[in-house]
Amino acid sequence: MSVLRPQDQLPGLNAATILLVGKEDALLQPLADSMLKEDCASTLRVHLAHSLPLPSDVNRPRIDLIVFVVNLHSKYSLQNVEESLRHVDATFFLGKVGFLVTGAGRDSHCSVHRNSVLKLAQAYRSPLLFCDLEVEGFRVTMAQRLVRMLQICAGHVPGISALNLLSLMRSSENPCLEDL
């Protein structure tokens, strides 16, 4: 079984790479396009994957941030993320993994309960972001946020590390698993 490790590749000089993992190409591609339009001092690379593991490719750049995307309208989306998580090395969870939930705006159509994803993010001690990717304004704002997170995870923001980012993103809205 191939496990994705943060140090599999050497860091690129002034380059940052994000991997968006999810089955929703119709939502992920516009998010990736929005990210690439953002003003970024680094060379920004956005890779999309339906699931993990990734094909073994020695030319693949180092991945600085992995974002697992869960669509609340698809139980298969959550199952895909849960299966993909098994292919990520534990050291990635030191601030270089996040979860993005979409589809929360239409609760009546949800197949996945928000608490399922909340518990998953808490179990992996990773940030959880909510965004309706179908709404352009929200998608653009999320793209900006992800680019900033990526720059931090890639080490391009002086004085802030991925671990600092993880502690900064904890809030009272996201209680500890023990509090649930």
N, C-alpha and C positions, 0 to 999 in steps of 0.2 A: 504494500500500500504506500503510495507516494504522499509524503507529508510536506506541506508548504512551510518553509522556515524563513524568518526574516533575514538571516545572514547567508542565504543560498547564493546570493549575488553580491558583488561589491557595490557600494552606493555610487550612483552616477554623479559627476561633477555638476552641481547646480541643476539637478534633475529630480523630479518627484513623480512617483507612479502610484496611482490608486487602482484598485481592483474592485469593480462593482459586481457582486455575485447575486444573480436572481434570474428567474424565468421570464420576466416581463420585458422583452425587448422593446415593445412599444412605449414603455415608460423609461427604461434605462438609457436608450439611445438619445432621446431629447435631453435628459439630465447630463449625459456625457458631453453633448454638444454645448450645453449651457456652461458647463465647467470650462471647456476649452476656450470659450469667449471671454472668460474672466482675465483681468489684468494680473499677471503673476510673474514675479521676478525669476522664478525657476522655469525650466523647461517642463511643462506639464504633460504627463502621459496618462490617459484613461483607458483601462482595459475592461472589457465586459466578458463575463463568463456565466454560463447557465448554471454551472455547478462545479464543485471541486471533486476530485483532484484535477489540476491542470495537466495538459499534455506535457511530457518532459521536453523542454526546449532550452538548450544551453544559451541561446541568444536572448532569452526573456530578461527584461530589466528587473532589477530588485524592486520588490513591492513594498512601499512604505506604509500603505494603509489599505485595509480590506473593509469594505462595507457590504454587509449582507442585507439584501432588500427583501422585505416580506410584504406581500400584498394581502391585506386582510380579507379580500374577496376570494382567496384561493387557499384551501387547506394544503394543497400540493405545494404551494409556495413556502409555507412554514416547514413542511416535511423536507423539502429540498435543502433549505438552509440547515436544518438539524443534521441531515446526512452529510452536507458539505463541511460542517464544523469539525467532523472527525478527521479531516485532512489538513488541519491547521495546527502547527506546532504551538505548544503552550506559551512559548515566549512571545508570540504575536499578541497575546492577550495582555501584555504590559503596555497598553495604550495605543496599539496599532490596529485594533478591530473595533468596528461599530456596527450598529443595527439601524436600519432605516425602515420605518413602517409607512406604507402608503395605503390609501383607501379608507382612512378613518372618518372621512367626511360624510360617508353614507352608511351609518351604522345598520340600517335595515337590510343591507345587502352583504353584511360581513359573515364569512364562514369561519373566521379565526377570531377568537376573543383577544382583546388587547392585553389582558393579564397573562396570556400564554407567552406573548412576545416579551412582556415586561420581566417575567420570571426567567426566560431564556437569557436576556441581557444581563440580569442580575447574577445568574449562575456563572456567566462568563466574565463578570465584572467589567462590562463594556458599556459605552454610552448608547443610549437609545434615542433616536430622533424620529419625530413624526412629521410627515409632509404629504400633502395631496399632490403627487407628481403630475396629475392631469391638469392642474391649474398653473398656467405659465408663470404668474407672479410668484407663487410659492416655490415652483421649481427653480427659478432664477435665484431666489433667496437661499434655497438649500444648496445650490451649486456654489454660491459664494462661501457659505459656511463650510462645505466640504473642501473647497480649495484651501481655505485657511487652516483647517484641521490637517490637511495633507502637508502643507508647508511646515507645520509644527512637527508632524511625525517624521518628515524627511530631515529634520534638523536644520531648517533654513530660517528659523525665527530665533534670534539670540535670546537666551535667558529662559526659554520655555522648552521643556521636553515633552515627549509623548506621555510620560507618567504624570507630569504637571497638568497636562491637558485633561487626563482622565480624572484627576481630583477636582479640577475646576468645573467639569461638566456634571459632577454629582450635585444633586439639589434635593430639596425637601419633597419635590414632586416625584422623585424616584427613591422610595424608601428601600432600606435594606431588605433582603429576602426574609430575614428573621422577623421583620415587622409585618409581613403579610399574613 
